[in-house]
Amino acid sequence: MKQRQLISFDWALKRLLRSKANFEILEGFLSELLKDDIHIQEILESESNQENHRDKFNRVDIKVKNMRGEFILIELQYQREWDYLQRLLYGTAKTITEHIDEGEPYSNVPKVISVSILYFDLGQGTDYVYVGRSIFKGLHTQDELNLSEGQKALFHRDSVPELFPEYYLIKINRFNDVARDTLDEWIYFLKNEKIREEFTARGLDKAKKELDILKLSGAERESYERYKDDLHDQASMVQSTYGIGKWEGRKEGREEGREEGREEGLREGKAALLISLLQRRFGVLPGWVCEKITKAPMPSLENWSLHIFDAQSLDDVFSQ
């Protein structure tokens, strides 16, 4: 079976899919996932949609508004986060408050749909696509609360779940590469960066043409290769630093019975965590930052950690 090697979806989101000329690709993916006819009105500014070398390497997000006035948040996440579900809740709540003006009636609260493309195994569950919606069930009768005819006319919605945020979680690594339907064809592409010739999902035909690596200009291809290298290098560095630090700390503590061994393991783990947090806050890190952190004592690591979210730049983190 023929396959097309394509640009990874995360890089395409930042570089190509934000163009109106390529809305068809993103509309195709969302339509297959949501089982609806999605048409994008505009791409809105979001937290990490910068387009430069210092982009957040482990998280890519994009916020779109469709023709119905609904907001759709699409996020790609590579690194495990234990509080990821709470961050999704915060993201939808923030979007709602950002897009309703003071004094507006609650009937104008916008509909928000959150789509997460995850390259790690979140929680416990054997499926690769999960959907979360809000429903209200009777405590005694177990019946589901429905909208009245007047509410349907006011909200332009047919059911209570349609009023509340919806969450779609796609666990890419759980997918077994067997495409049973058109949504699976998209998930196959998200996992393998390839599209089989027989795939017919909406948007994939345009993706074949627009996301072909061979069609990139020389500068774009160089930028893409550099981006991919940064992903591999920094993911390996975090994993190695954290894993080796933990292992060496335990080994020294067991074999020599010294507190110093355990403390060094903790310091290594703290350094790895700080690097990960800085990557999420500022994107790809220059070499001097990683070197400075891996050699720093525990008090410095703790001090820098306190400054991450208030600092406006990497220099601010280390200068305070």
N, C-alpha and C positions, 0 to 999 in steps of 0.2 A: 504494500500500500504506500503510495507516495505521500510525503509529508513536506511541509514548508517550514524551514527554520526562520523564526521571526524574532523581532525585538521583544525583550521582556516587557510585560504589561506595566510594571512600575515605571520604567523609564519612558515608555510611551505615554503614560498618563501625564507626566510632567512636560514632555517635549512636544508630543504630536496630538494627543486626543483633546487638548484644550482648544484647538483650532476649530472654528465652525465648519470648516471643510471636512473635518473628521468626526463630527458629532454622530454620524451614522454608525460608527463603530461602537461608541459608548452607548448609544441608544439601543443598539442590537443586544449588547450584553445585558443591559438593565431590563429590556423587554422580555428576554428569555428567562431571566431570574425571577422577575416579579409577575410573569404571566400576564402582561399588560402591554398596551401600545404606548411606549414611552417616547416623548419628543422633548428634547432639551431646548429650553429658552435661552439660558445663559450659564456660563461658568462663573462662579463667585470666588472671591478671595477666601482662602482657608489657611489654617495654621502652618502647613508645611508644603505649600505649592511653589516654593522658589525654584528657579531654574539655573542653578550654578553649581560649582564644584563642592560647595559646602552644604548641599542639600542634606536633609536627614536621611541617612542611609538605611535605617531600619524601619522607617514608617513613611509611607506616601499616602497623602489623602487629597481628595478633590471634592468640592461641594458644587452641586448643580441645582438649578431651579428648572422644573419642567413646565410645560404649557398650562398645567392646572394650578400652578402656584405652589406646588409641593417642593420641599427641599430634600435632596438625596445626598447623603454623605457616603463616599466610597473611600475605603481605607485598605491599604495593603500593609500587613505587619509581619515582619520576619522574626523578631525576637520575642521570646516568651515574656509575658507580663502577668503576674499573679492577680493584679487588680484590673485586668483588661475590661471585664464586664462593667465595673463601676465607671471606668473611663468612658465607655460607650454611653452610659446613662448621662454622664456629665456633658458629653458632646452633643447629645440631642437636646438636653435642657438648655445649653448655651445657645444653640441654634434658634430655639424657640424664642428666647428672650431677646436675641439680637434682631429678630425680624418681626417684632410686634411693638408698636409705639405706645408710649404712655397715654392712657386715656381711651385706647381702643377697647371694644368689647371683647370678652373672652371667646366669642364666636369667631373672631379673627385669628385665633391661635393657629399657626400654620401646621400642616401635616409634615412630619419628618420621617424619613426612611433611612436607616443606617445599614450599610452594606460593608461587611468586613471580609476581606480575602486574607486568610491566615495561613502562614507557612509553619505553624507549630500546632501541637495538639492541645486545644483549649478545653479544660475540664474533662469530664468523663462522658463518653458516648461513642457509639460505633458508627454513626452516620457521618457523612461528609458535608451535609447542608442542614442547618437548623434555622428555624423561623420562630421569632418571639413576638407575640401580640398580646394586648391587654383585653381580658374579658372579665365580666362580673357575673358570678353565679350565686343563685339564691342559697343562703345558708341552710335553709330547711327544705326547700322544694327542689334545689339543684337546677332550676331553670336559668337560662341566660338572659341577662338584662338587654332589652332592645330599645331602639329609638322610637319615639312616637312619630306620627306622620308630620306633626309640626316641626319637630327637631330635624327630621330628614330634609324638610324644605329649607330650614334655617342654615344647616351645616352643609347641605348638598352632599350628604353622605347617607349610606343605607344601613350602617351598623355601628355599634359602639367601638369595636376595634379599629375602625377606619379613622376615628378621631385621634387616637393615641399613636405615639411613635411605634414603628415596626423595626425589627432587627433581623438581619439575615447574616448568618455566620457560615462561611464556606471554609472548611478545613481541608486545604489542598492536599496535604500529605496523606489524608485518609482515602482519597480517591484512587481506585484500582486501575485506572486507565481504560476502563471499558465504557464507551460512550453509548448509553442506552437511549438518550433523547438529546434534544438540541441544547439544553442547559449543560448536559454532560460534555457536549462538544466544546463549549466555552471553557469548562473547568479543565478539560484536557489541554487546551491551549494555555491556560493559566499555569498549569503544572509543568508542561513540557516545552513551552514556547514554540510549538509546532501546530500546524493545522493539516489534517488529512484532506486529500482531494475530495473525498466523498462527503465531507461535512457540509451541512446546509443551514446551520443556525444563522439567524439574522445578525448581520454585522460582520460575520467572519469572511465573507467574500471581499468586502472593502478592506478588512484587516490584512488579508493576503497581499493586497496591492500596496497598502500604505505602510505596513510594518515590516516589509522585507529588508533584512539587514543589507543585502547587496545593493539596495537602492539608496542607501545613505550616502551623503557626500563624504569626502575624505575627512573633513573636520568633524562631522557628526559621528562617523564611525570611530574615530579616535576618541572622542568624548564618551561614546557608549562603552568602548572597551575599557577605558579608564574607570568608568563608573562600576562596571562589573568586577574589575580587579579590586577596587576599594571595598566592595561588598565582601568578597572572599577574604581579603587580607584582614579586615577589621573583625569579621565574625570569627576567624581563626584566632586572632590575637586575644579577643575576649574569652573565648572558650579555653584557650591554652593557659592564659594567665590565671584565670579562676580555677581551672582544673588542677594545674600543677601546684598552685599555691595551696589549695586545699589538701592535695595529696602529700606534699612535702611537709606541711604543718602537722598532719596526722602522723606521718612516718617518724618525724623527729620526736614528736611528743611520745609516741609509743616506744621507740627504740632507746631513746636517751632519757626519757622521763623529764624533759626540761620544759619549763614554761615558755622559754624563748621559742621553741619550735612551734608551739601552738599559736603564740602571738604572731609569728611570721606568717603562718597560714592565714590567720585572720586579716593581717595587713594586705596580703596578696589578694584575698577575696574582696576586701574593701576597695583596693585599687581597681580591680576589674569592674566592680559595680559602678565606681565613679566614672570610669571610661565609658561604660554603657550609657549612663545618665547624660554625660556630656555629648555623646553622639546623638542621643535623642533630642537634646536641647539645641545643639549647634550644627549637627550634621557631621560630615567627614572631618576627622581631626588631623591636624598636621603632626609630623613625627615628633616635634619637640614636646608636644603636650603628653603624648603617650610615654615618652622617655622620662619626663619630669614626674609623672604620676607613679610609674612603676618603681622609681627609686626613692619616693618620698616616705617619710616616717608617718606613723598612724595619726599623730596630732594634726599634721598638715592635711592629710586626706580628709579627716573629719571637718576641719575648718573650711576647706574648699567645697565640700559637699553642701555646707550650709548656704553657700553663695550662688549655687547653680541657677536657681529660678529667679533671682533678683538681678543677676548680672545681665548686661546687654551684649557682652562679648566674652570671648575666652580670656582676654587680658584682664577683664574685670574679675573673673573668678579667682585668678591667681594674685591679683594685686591687692585685694582687700585683706 
